[in-house]
Amino acid sequence: KQTIKELKEEVAKRKEAEYKILESLRKERELNELKTKFLSLVSHEFKTPLSGILTSATLAGKYTETDQQDKREKHLKTIQSKVKYLNNILNDFLSIERLESGKATYKFDTFPLSKVVNEVIYNANMLLKEGQRINYPQNIDDISVNFDEKILELSLTNLINNAIKYSPAHTLIDVEVIKEKEALTIKISDEGMGIPEKEQKYIFNRYFRAENALLDQGTGIGLNIVKSHLESLGGTIIFESEEGKGSTFTITFPNKNTTE
Ligand code: ADP
């Protein structure tokens, strides 16, 4: 015969089991919603770049003569940058999936800051509009980073690509690195459209896109995952922005080992 205490314990156990089931159902529902959203975003976001790739590939295939090399190369570059763009979107989505399913894993390595910065700038250069320029520090060779390299690359890629995308031609994008004793700060400033003040509080929400940005392609997930990843790793991201003037995004992350 069960005592009152045993009965109470059993009720508590059942409640907990019930809670766990509800929790996993909720997670499953969220993942399903994510997949539906992913499918609609993918079909929408991939359409324009894919048709651009097809056009460029067709044209590149037509310019076969030696004196048409310039034209051929121009189209091949377009293909390269559009494929990179699609690849970035896919990486962002994979990140969300991993964050949501609790499968995000991090890997700490020691690497030179210049390695990641140079790689990100190299890729970003392909996206620059006419007369846009990226100013970035050349004296970072001795800065060694102990952090998740992929997350740093994903963060800088998102921020620099946004700076390019949301700024007009003939503007400057400035990358500044500030080395502190136990942290590293990277600031990315642009002279672009900025973020309307009344929408600034939503900017890190998943899928949120400001009114003035809607003419440009985008998914509204980049800033959300950058913030999630950085915060999981003890870092932060903040920004200042003025509509019509520009924006500065600042990331800071722990880095004890800043000099080689
Ligand atoms: P996406 O660029 O794909 O829309 P993000 O999450 O990277 O998604 O950015 C969310 C929104 O924040 C953008 O749609 C845009 O409205 C705004 N935003 C981000 N970076 C900038 C920037 N550098 N200048 C102006 N607006 C920006």
py3Dmol code that shows the C-alpha trace and the ligand (Angstrom):
import py3Dmol

protein = """\
ATOM      1  CA  LYS A   1       0.000   0.000   0.000  1.00  0.00           C
ATOM      2  CA  GLN A   2       1.350   3.398  -0.992  1.00  0.00           C
ATOM      3  CA  THR A   3       1.932   6.024   1.613  1.00  0.00           C
ATOM      4  CA  ILE A   4       0.905   9.627   0.968  1.00  0.00           C
ATOM      5  CA  LYS A   5       4.564  10.512   0.484  1.00  0.00           C
ATOM      6  CA  GLU A   6       5.009   7.813  -2.175  1.00  0.00           C
ATOM      7  CA  LEU A   7       1.845   8.945  -3.908  1.00  0.00           C
ATOM      8  CA  LYS A   8       3.063  12.530  -3.986  1.00  0.00           C
ATOM      9  CA  GLU A   9       6.384  11.393  -5.407  1.00  0.00           C
ATOM     10  CA  GLU A  10       4.641   9.444  -8.130  1.00  0.00           C
ATOM     11  CA  VAL A  11       2.495  12.431  -9.082  1.00  0.00           C
ATOM     12  CA  ALA A  12       5.598  14.600  -9.240  1.00  0.00           C
ATOM     13  CA  LYS A  13       7.374  12.049 -11.431  1.00  0.00           C
ATOM     14  CA  ARG A  14       4.441  11.842 -13.826  1.00  0.00           C
ATOM     15  CA  LYS A  15       4.252  15.621 -13.981  1.00  0.00           C
ATOM     16  CA  GLU A  16       7.914  15.759 -14.889  1.00  0.00           C
ATOM     17  CA  ALA A  17       7.527  13.096 -17.573  1.00  0.00           C
ATOM     18  CA  GLU A  18       4.557  14.982 -18.955  1.00  0.00           C
ATOM     19  CA  TYR A  19       6.536  18.209 -18.981  1.00  0.00           C
ATOM     20  CA  LYS A  20       9.379  16.537 -20.847  1.00  0.00           C
ATOM     21  CA  ILE A  21       7.006  15.224 -23.495  1.00  0.00           C
ATOM     22  CA  LEU A  22       5.407  18.641 -23.927  1.00  0.00           C
ATOM     23  CA  GLU A  23       8.829  20.222 -24.130  1.00  0.00           C
ATOM     24  CA  SER A  24      10.009  17.834 -26.829  1.00  0.00           C
ATOM     25  CA  LEU A  25       6.744  18.330 -28.727  1.00  0.00           C
ATOM     26  CA  ARG A  26       7.287  22.077 -28.546  1.00  0.00           C
ATOM     27  CA  LYS A  27      10.847  21.700 -29.846  1.00  0.00           C
ATOM     28  CA  GLU A  28       9.646  19.442 -32.637  1.00  0.00           C
ATOM     29  CA  ARG A  29       6.978  21.941 -33.605  1.00  0.00           C
ATOM     30  CA  GLU A  30       9.512  24.755 -33.658  1.00  0.00           C
ATOM     31  CA  LEU A  31      11.900  22.738 -35.819  1.00  0.00           C
ATOM     32  CA  ASN A  32       9.044  21.962 -38.178  1.00  0.00           C
ATOM     33  CA  GLU A  33       8.136  25.627 -38.388  1.00  0.00           C
ATOM     34  CA  LEU A  34      11.779  26.370 -39.072  1.00  0.00           C
ATOM     35  CA  LYS A  35      11.802  23.864 -41.927  1.00  0.00           C
ATOM     36  CA  THR A  36       8.676  25.350 -43.468  1.00  0.00           C
ATOM     37  CA  LYS A  37      10.137  28.834 -43.133  1.00  0.00           C
ATOM     38  CA  PHE A  38      13.418  27.577 -44.557  1.00  0.00           C
ATOM     39  CA  LEU A  39      11.721  26.098 -47.608  1.00  0.00           C
ATOM     40  CA  SER A  40       9.817  29.277 -48.378  1.00  0.00           C
ATOM     41  CA  LEU A  41      12.848  31.499 -47.768  1.00  0.00           C
ATOM     42  CA  VAL A  42      15.114  29.257 -49.810  1.00  0.00           C
ATOM     43  CA  SER A  43      12.788  29.156 -52.759  1.00  0.00           C
ATOM     44  CA  HIS A  44      12.352  32.902 -52.577  1.00  0.00           C
ATOM     45  CA  GLU A  45      15.964  33.895 -51.805  1.00  0.00           C
ATOM     46  CA  PHE A  46      17.596  31.439 -54.162  1.00  0.00           C
ATOM     47  CA  LYS A  47      15.528  32.282 -57.219  1.00  0.00           C
ATOM     48  CA  THR A  48      17.139  35.596 -58.187  1.00  0.00           C
ATOM     49  CA  PRO A  49      20.784  34.592 -57.636  1.00  0.00           C
ATOM     50  CA  LEU A  50      20.211  31.251 -59.358  1.00  0.00           C
ATOM     51  CA  SER A  51      18.782  32.866 -62.451  1.00  0.00           C
ATOM     52  CA  GLY A  52      21.711  35.322 -62.378  1.00  0.00           C
ATOM     53  CA  ILE A  53      24.140  32.409 -62.226  1.00  0.00           C
ATOM     54  CA  LEU A  54      22.407  30.733 -65.137  1.00  0.00           C
ATOM     55  CA  THR A  55      22.564  33.914 -67.231  1.00  0.00           C
ATOM     56  CA  SER A  56      26.250  34.490 -66.423  1.00  0.00           C
ATOM     57  CA  ALA A  57      27.142  30.866 -67.086  1.00  0.00           C
ATOM     58  CA  THR A  58      25.373  30.956 -70.450  1.00  0.00           C
ATOM     59  CA  LEU A  59      27.140  34.188 -71.423  1.00  0.00           C
ATOM     60  CA  ALA A  60      30.534  33.011 -70.157  1.00  0.00           C
ATOM     61  CA  GLY A  61      30.087  29.948 -72.359  1.00  0.00           C
ATOM     62  CA  LYS A  62      29.497  32.160 -75.409  1.00  0.00           C
ATOM     63  CA  TYR A  63      32.594  34.297 -74.972  1.00  0.00           C
ATOM     64  CA  THR A  64      35.136  31.779 -76.157  1.00  0.00           C
ATOM     65  CA  GLU A  65      37.429  33.956 -78.298  1.00  0.00           C
ATOM     66  CA  THR A  66      40.744  35.154 -76.814  1.00  0.00           C
ATOM     67  CA  ASP A  67      39.728  38.813 -77.190  1.00  0.00           C
ATOM     68  CA  GLN A  68      36.608  38.101 -75.136  1.00  0.00           C
ATOM     69  CA  GLN A  69      38.528  36.988 -72.081  1.00  0.00           C
ATOM     70  CA  ASP A  70      37.598  40.121 -70.100  1.00  0.00           C
ATOM     71  CA  LYS A  71      33.899  39.551 -70.616  1.00  0.00           C
ATOM     72  CA  ARG A  72      34.235  35.866 -69.780  1.00  0.00           C
ATOM     73  CA  GLU A  73      36.079  36.658 -66.561  1.00  0.00           C
ATOM     74  CA  LYS A  74      33.505  39.225 -65.548  1.00  0.00           C
ATOM     75  CA  HIS A  75      30.742  36.637 -65.800  1.00  0.00           C
ATOM     76  CA  LEU A  76      32.793  34.007 -63.994  1.00  0.00           C
ATOM     77  CA  LYS A  77      33.340  36.484 -61.136  1.00  0.00           C
ATOM     78  CA  THR A  78      29.614  37.145 -60.970  1.00  0.00           C
ATOM     79  CA  ILE A  79      29.004  33.410 -60.720  1.00  0.00           C
ATOM     80  CA  GLN A  80      31.596  33.099 -57.974  1.00  0.00           C
ATOM     81  CA  SER A  81      30.107  35.901 -55.878  1.00  0.00           C
ATOM     82  CA  LYS A  82      26.536  34.670 -56.268  1.00  0.00           C
ATOM     83  CA  VAL A  83      27.518  31.134 -55.286  1.00  0.00           C
ATOM     84  CA  LYS A  84      29.276  32.545 -52.226  1.00  0.00           C
ATOM     85  CA  TYR A  85      26.162  34.503 -51.342  1.00  0.00           C
ATOM     86  CA  LEU A  86      23.996  31.378 -51.545  1.00  0.00           C
ATOM     87  CA  ASN A  87      26.557  29.469 -49.527  1.00  0.00           C
ATOM     88  CA  ASN A  88      26.406  32.133 -46.788  1.00  0.00           C
ATOM     89  CA  ILE A  89      22.618  31.865 -46.599  1.00  0.00           C
ATOM     90  CA  LEU A  90      22.868  28.094 -46.291  1.00  0.00           C
ATOM     91  CA  ASN A  91      25.497  28.367 -43.549  1.00  0.00           C
ATOM     92  CA  ASP A  92      23.294  30.789 -41.640  1.00  0.00           C
ATOM     93  CA  PHE A  93      20.392  28.381 -41.814  1.00  0.00           C
ATOM     94  CA  LEU A  94      22.481  25.420 -40.740  1.00  0.00           C
ATOM     95  CA  SER A  95      23.557  27.533 -37.782  1.00  0.00           C
ATOM     96  CA  ILE A  96      19.947  28.168 -36.749  1.00  0.00           C
ATOM     97  CA  GLU A  97      19.151  24.507 -37.068  1.00  0.00           C
ATOM     98  CA  ARG A  98      22.074  23.604 -34.833  1.00  0.00           C
ATOM     99  CA  LEU A  99      21.272  26.315 -32.306  1.00  0.00           C
ATOM    100  CA  GLU A 100      17.625  25.251 -32.167  1.00  0.00           C
ATOM    101  CA  SER A 101      18.241  21.544 -31.864  1.00  0.00           C
ATOM    102  CA  GLY A 102      20.876  22.152 -29.205  1.00  0.00           C
ATOM    103  CA  LYS A 103      23.515  20.682 -31.495  1.00  0.00           C
ATOM    104  CA  ALA A 104      25.700  23.776 -31.801  1.00  0.00           C
ATOM    105  CA  THR A 105      29.221  22.746 -30.948  1.00  0.00           C
ATOM    106  CA  TYR A 106      32.189  25.026 -30.690  1.00  0.00           C
ATOM    107  CA  LYS A 107      35.831  24.447 -31.322  1.00  0.00           C
ATOM    108  CA  PHE A 108      38.535  26.648 -29.885  1.00  0.00           C
ATOM    109  CA  ASP A 109      41.740  27.159 -31.805  1.00  0.00           C
ATOM    110  CA  THR A 110      44.619  29.563 -31.797  1.00  0.00           C
ATOM    111  CA  PHE A 111      45.064  31.326 -35.124  1.00  0.00           C
ATOM    112  CA  PRO A 112      46.300  34.681 -36.430  1.00  0.00           C
ATOM    113  CA  LEU A 113      43.545  37.316 -36.664  1.00  0.00           C
ATOM    114  CA  SER A 114      44.881  38.314 -40.092  1.00  0.00           C
ATOM    115  CA  LYS A 115      44.026  34.862 -41.473  1.00  0.00           C
ATOM    116  CA  VAL A 116      40.300  35.309 -40.867  1.00  0.00           C
ATOM    117  CA  VAL A 117      40.251  39.035 -41.684  1.00  0.00           C
ATOM    118  CA  ASN A 118      42.049  38.499 -45.009  1.00  0.00           C
ATOM    119  CA  GLU A 119      39.738  35.648 -45.987  1.00  0.00           C
ATOM    120  CA  VAL A 120      36.588  37.631 -45.160  1.00  0.00           C
ATOM    121  CA  ILE A 121      37.856  40.750 -46.972  1.00  0.00           C
ATOM    122  CA  TYR A 122      38.889  38.684 -50.013  1.00  0.00           C
ATOM    123  CA  ASN A 123      35.340  37.314 -50.311  1.00  0.00           C
ATOM    124  CA  ALA A 124      33.730  40.667 -49.511  1.00  0.00           C
ATOM    125  CA  ASN A 125      35.738  42.385 -52.267  1.00  0.00           C
ATOM    126  CA  MET A 126      33.719  40.429 -54.809  1.00  0.00           C
ATOM    127  CA  LEU A 127      30.515  42.009 -53.521  1.00  0.00           C
ATOM    128  CA  LEU A 128      31.665  45.648 -53.515  1.00  0.00           C
ATOM    129  CA  LYS A 129      29.633  48.161 -55.490  1.00  0.00           C
ATOM    130  CA  GLU A 130      31.308  50.678 -57.754  1.00  0.00           C
ATOM    131  CA  GLY A 131      33.648  52.933 -55.804  1.00  0.00           C
ATOM    132  CA  GLN A 132      33.051  51.126 -52.508  1.00  0.00           C
ATOM    133  CA  ARG A 133      36.179  50.525 -50.511  1.00  0.00           C
ATOM    134  CA  ILE A 134      36.987  48.559 -47.371  1.00  0.00           C
ATOM    135  CA  ASN A 135      39.566  50.104 -45.095  1.00  0.00           C
ATOM    136  CA  TYR A 136      41.014  47.487 -42.727  1.00  0.00           C
ATOM    137  CA  PRO A 137      44.053  47.395 -40.460  1.00  0.00           C
ATOM    138  CA  GLN A 138      47.248  46.085 -41.995  1.00  0.00           C
ATOM    139  CA  ASN A 139      49.115  45.853 -38.705  1.00  0.00           C
ATOM    140  CA  ILE A 140      47.318  42.878 -37.178  1.00  0.00           C
ATOM    141  CA  ASP A 141      49.877  40.235 -38.073  1.00  0.00           C
ATOM    142  CA  ASP A 142      50.950  39.801 -34.490  1.00  0.00           C
ATOM    143  CA  ILE A 143      47.446  39.426 -33.075  1.00  0.00           C
ATOM    144  CA  SER A 144      46.759  35.857 -32.226  1.00  0.00           C
ATOM    145  CA  VAL A 145      43.224  34.768 -31.439  1.00  0.00           C
ATOM    146  CA  ASN A 146      41.984  31.967 -29.268  1.00  0.00           C
ATOM    147  CA  PHE A 147      38.376  31.522 -30.300  1.00  0.00           C
ATOM    148  CA  ASP A 148      36.100  29.506 -32.555  1.00  0.00           C
ATOM    149  CA  GLU A 149      37.464  30.368 -36.006  1.00  0.00           C
ATOM    150  CA  LYS A 150      34.269  29.484 -37.905  1.00  0.00           C
ATOM    151  CA  ILE A 151      32.139  31.671 -35.634  1.00  0.00           C
ATOM    152  CA  LEU A 152      34.501  34.624 -35.994  1.00  0.00           C
ATOM    153  CA  GLU A 153      34.459  34.185 -39.769  1.00  0.00           C
ATOM    154  CA  LEU A 154      30.666  33.889 -39.854  1.00  0.00           C
ATOM    155  CA  SER A 155      30.305  37.003 -37.678  1.00  0.00           C
ATOM    156  CA  LEU A 156      32.672  39.174 -39.721  1.00  0.00           C
ATOM    157  CA  THR A 157      31.229  37.908 -43.000  1.00  0.00           C
ATOM    158  CA  ASN A 158      27.702  38.805 -41.955  1.00  0.00           C
ATOM    159  CA  LEU A 159      28.672  42.260 -40.679  1.00  0.00           C
ATOM    160  CA  ILE A 160      30.897  43.229 -43.607  1.00  0.00           C
ATOM    161  CA  ASN A 161      28.468  41.879 -46.195  1.00  0.00           C
ATOM    162  CA  ASN A 162      25.663  43.874 -44.541  1.00  0.00           C
ATOM    163  CA  ALA A 163      27.816  47.012 -44.562  1.00  0.00           C
ATOM    164  CA  ILE A 164      28.312  46.536 -48.317  1.00  0.00           C
ATOM    165  CA  LYS A 165      24.718  45.611 -49.063  1.00  0.00           C
ATOM    166  CA  TYR A 166      23.115  48.444 -47.092  1.00  0.00           C
ATOM    167  CA  SER A 167      25.452  51.181 -48.390  1.00  0.00           C
ATOM    168  CA  PRO A 168      25.395  52.917 -51.756  1.00  0.00           C
ATOM    169  CA  ALA A 169      28.231  53.024 -54.295  1.00  0.00           C
ATOM    170  CA  HIS A 170      31.273  55.215 -53.556  1.00  0.00           C
ATOM    171  CA  THR A 171      31.229  54.780 -49.793  1.00  0.00           C
ATOM    172  CA  LEU A 172      33.811  53.637 -47.306  1.00  0.00           C
ATOM    173  CA  ILE A 173      33.524  50.647 -44.993  1.00  0.00           C
ATOM    174  CA  ASP A 174      35.887  50.825 -42.082  1.00  0.00           C
ATOM    175  CA  VAL A 175      37.100  47.856 -40.046  1.00  0.00           C
ATOM    176  CA  GLU A 176      38.789  48.656 -36.766  1.00  0.00           C
ATOM    177  CA  VAL A 177      40.461  46.205 -34.402  1.00  0.00           C
ATOM    178  CA  ILE A 178      40.946  47.038 -30.744  1.00  0.00           C
ATOM    179  CA  LYS A 179      43.125  44.706 -28.730  1.00  0.00           C
ATOM    180  CA  GLU A 180      42.477  44.635 -25.032  1.00  0.00           C
ATOM    181  CA  LYS A 181      44.147  42.582 -22.367  1.00  0.00           C
ATOM    182  CA  GLU A 182      41.587  39.816 -22.252  1.00  0.00           C
ATOM    183  CA  ALA A 183      39.302  40.642 -25.148  1.00  0.00           C
ATOM    184  CA  LEU A 184      39.268  41.593 -28.768  1.00  0.00           C
ATOM    185  CA  THR A 185      36.901  44.181 -30.225  1.00  0.00           C
ATOM    186  CA  ILE A 186      36.160  44.583 -33.915  1.00  0.00           C
ATOM    187  CA  LYS A 187      34.141  47.533 -35.226  1.00  0.00           C
ATOM    188  CA  ILE A 188      32.622  47.666 -38.683  1.00  0.00           C
ATOM    189  CA  SER A 189      31.344  51.064 -39.782  1.00  0.00           C
ATOM    190  CA  ASP A 190      29.567  52.038 -42.952  1.00  0.00           C
ATOM    191  CA  GLU A 191      28.152  55.180 -44.551  1.00  0.00           C
ATOM    192  CA  GLY A 192      24.942  53.510 -45.622  1.00  0.00           C
ATOM    193  CA  MET A 193      21.195  53.787 -45.166  1.00  0.00           C
ATOM    194  CA  GLY A 194      21.308  53.162 -41.409  1.00  0.00           C
ATOM    195  CA  ILE A 195      18.517  51.635 -39.355  1.00  0.00           C
ATOM    196  CA  PRO A 196      15.384  53.683 -38.579  1.00  0.00           C
ATOM    197  CA  GLU A 197      15.345  54.507 -34.876  1.00  0.00           C
ATOM    198  CA  LYS A 198      11.940  52.989 -34.189  1.00  0.00           C
ATOM    199  CA  GLU A 199      13.042  49.644 -35.661  1.00  0.00           C
ATOM    200  CA  GLN A 200      16.408  49.439 -33.933  1.00  0.00           C
ATOM    201  CA  LYS A 201      15.088  47.403 -31.004  1.00  0.00           C
ATOM    202  CA  TYR A 202      14.016  44.559 -33.307  1.00  0.00           C
ATOM    203  CA  ILE A 203      17.196  44.269 -35.322  1.00  0.00           C
ATOM    204  CA  PHE A 204      18.466  41.088 -33.659  1.00  0.00           C
ATOM    205  CA  ASN A 205      15.088  39.329 -33.877  1.00  0.00           C
ATOM    206  CA  ARG A 206      15.096  36.367 -36.208  1.00  0.00           C
ATOM    207  CA  TYR A 207      13.720  37.154 -39.703  1.00  0.00           C
ATOM    208  CA  PHE A 208      13.366  40.863 -38.864  1.00  0.00           C
ATOM    209  CA  ARG A 209      14.242  43.246 -41.662  1.00  0.00           C
ATOM    210  CA  ALA A 210      13.902  47.030 -41.426  1.00  0.00           C
ATOM    211  CA  GLU A 211      11.513  48.847 -43.730  1.00  0.00           C
ATOM    212  CA  ASN A 212      14.278  50.703 -45.595  1.00  0.00           C
ATOM    213  CA  ALA A 213      16.157  47.453 -46.341  1.00  0.00           C
ATOM    214  CA  LEU A 214      13.363  45.560 -48.027  1.00  0.00           C
ATOM    215  CA  LEU A 215      14.451  46.386 -51.564  1.00  0.00           C
ATOM    216  CA  ASP A 216      17.715  44.522 -50.969  1.00  0.00           C
ATOM    217  CA  GLN A 217      17.909  40.748 -50.798  1.00  0.00           C
ATOM    218  CA  GLY A 218      18.097  39.263 -47.334  1.00  0.00           C
ATOM    219  CA  THR A 219      16.666  36.780 -44.865  1.00  0.00           C
ATOM    220  CA  GLY A 220      16.858  38.601 -41.526  1.00  0.00           C
ATOM    221  CA  ILE A 221      18.758  35.758 -39.880  1.00  0.00           C
ATOM    222  CA  GLY A 222      22.389  36.863 -40.005  1.00  0.00           C
ATOM    223  CA  LEU A 223      22.421  39.232 -37.025  1.00  0.00           C
ATOM    224  CA  ASN A 224      20.280  36.855 -34.977  1.00  0.00           C
ATOM    225  CA  ILE A 225      22.668  33.932 -35.285  1.00  0.00           C
ATOM    226  CA  VAL A 226      25.780  36.089 -34.896  1.00  0.00           C
ATOM    227  CA  LYS A 227      24.360  37.348 -31.580  1.00  0.00           C
ATOM    228  CA  SER A 228      23.354  33.857 -30.401  1.00  0.00           C
ATOM    229  CA  HIS A 229      26.731  32.340 -31.190  1.00  0.00           C
ATOM    230  CA  LEU A 230      28.746  35.224 -29.754  1.00  0.00           C
ATOM    231  CA  GLU A 231      26.726  35.269 -26.549  1.00  0.00           C
ATOM    232  CA  SER A 232      27.108  31.504 -26.167  1.00  0.00           C
ATOM    233  CA  LEU A 233      30.844  32.084 -26.298  1.00  0.00           C
ATOM    234  CA  GLY A 234      30.922  34.968 -23.805  1.00  0.00           C
ATOM    235  CA  GLY A 235      30.981  37.715 -26.436  1.00  0.00           C
ATOM    236  CA  THR A 236      28.693  40.617 -27.288  1.00  0.00           C
ATOM    237  CA  ILE A 237      27.420  42.531 -30.288  1.00  0.00           C
ATOM    238  CA  ILE A 238      26.098  46.093 -30.189  1.00  0.00           C
ATOM    239  CA  PHE A 239      25.456  48.766 -32.786  1.00  0.00           C
ATOM    240  CA  GLU A 240      24.882  52.448 -33.309  1.00  0.00           C
ATOM    241  CA  SER A 241      23.030  53.667 -36.330  1.00  0.00           C
ATOM    242  CA  GLU A 242      21.490  56.768 -37.796  1.00  0.00           C
ATOM    243  CA  GLU A 243      19.087  56.569 -40.688  1.00  0.00           C
ATOM    244  CA  GLY A 244      20.613  58.018 -43.832  1.00  0.00           C
ATOM    245  CA  LYS A 245      24.055  58.385 -42.253  1.00  0.00           C
ATOM    246  CA  GLY A 246      25.390  54.921 -41.474  1.00  0.00           C
ATOM    247  CA  SER A 247      25.896  52.221 -38.894  1.00  0.00           C
ATOM    248  CA  THR A 248      28.631  50.821 -36.696  1.00  0.00           C
ATOM    249  CA  PHE A 249      28.450  47.237 -35.462  1.00  0.00           C
ATOM    250  CA  THR A 250      30.837  46.264 -32.681  1.00  0.00           C
ATOM    251  CA  ILE A 251      31.631  42.730 -31.612  1.00  0.00           C
ATOM    252  CA  THR A 252      33.697  41.869 -28.565  1.00  0.00           C
ATOM    253  CA  PHE A 253      34.802  38.417 -27.520  1.00  0.00           C
ATOM    254  CA  PRO A 254      37.089  37.023 -24.837  1.00  0.00           C
ATOM    255  CA  ASN A 255      40.667  36.551 -25.958  1.00  0.00           C
ATOM    256  CA  LYS A 256      43.316  36.018 -23.328  1.00  0.00           C
ATOM    257  CA  ASN A 257      46.031  35.188 -25.767  1.00  0.00           C
ATOM    258  CA  THR A 258      46.291  38.316 -27.897  1.00  0.00           C
ATOM    259  CA  THR A 259      49.978  38.437 -28.762  1.00  0.00           C
ATOM    260  CA  GLU A 260      52.060  35.700 -30.286  1.00  0.00           C
TER     261      GLU A 260
END
"""
ligand_1 = """\
27
ADP
P 19.570 40.378 -43.815
O 20.683 41.303 -44.144
O 19.679 39.066 -44.503
O 18.217 41.008 -43.985
P 20.495 40.487 -41.060
O 20.049 39.697 -39.887
O 21.926 40.454 -41.384
O 19.608 40.002 -42.264
O 20.054 41.988 -40.803
C 18.743 42.266 -40.329
C 18.317 43.643 -40.752
O 19.103 44.624 -40.086
C 18.516 43.952 -42.223
O 17.464 43.455 -43.007
C 18.578 45.476 -42.209
O 17.281 46.005 -42.096
C 19.305 45.753 -40.915
N 20.764 45.944 -41.092
C 21.750 45.062 -40.775
N 22.972 45.583 -41.027
C 22.756 46.826 -41.495
C 23.623 47.897 -41.921
N 24.954 47.772 -41.922
N 23.031 49.053 -42.342
C 21.695 49.201 -42.345
N 20.834 48.240 -41.956
C 21.341 47.069 -41.538
"""
view = py3Dmol.view(width=600, height=400)
view.addModel(protein, "pdb")
view.setStyle({"model": 0}, {"cartoon": {"style": "trace"}})
view.addModel(ligand_1, "xyz")
view.setStyle({"model": 1}, {"stick": {}})
view.zoomTo()
view.show()
